Amino acid sequence: MNSIWALVPPPAINTFMVMVVRNFIAELPESLEESAKIDGANDIVILFRIVIPLSLPIIATVGLYSGVHHWNAWFDSMIYIQDGKKHVLQFVLRKIILLGNTAEFEMTGQGQNVSDIESVKMATLVVSILPILIVYPFLQKYFVKGSLMGAVKG
């Protein structure tokens, strides 16, 4: 409770993503590994010089999926974190939107400007979306290739 360790280790390994990565690596041609062994490479060299460079699309895809999943996860923070200073951004965003809706309901009868409340909610949404929008264009070239090759067994 009240620790980052309540949020990070439990969802650290996603079984679906492990299966996608496994299928991607299983589809790599065995001839690459055999030719490297003929040239005298051991398993570590094959891993770092052949398998990992060829697996960059699936690594980028799984990284993006996992990053977006963890970035949008607010429910675990709601359950495990009691200290308000340690809540994740998405939980704070949820509270702002919910409080904005109740404040909007209460203040409209008193002549309060509803557009101010909406402006705060929309600004908070933009701030929470920015990191994903910044990262996505750099991973986009790997994204489609990694998704198709890792998920479809051919």
Summary of the structure (lengths in Angstrom):
residues: 154
radius of gyration: 22.5
end to end distance: 45.1
largest distance: 81.1
contacts: 383
relative contact order: 0.15
helix: 79%
strand: 0%
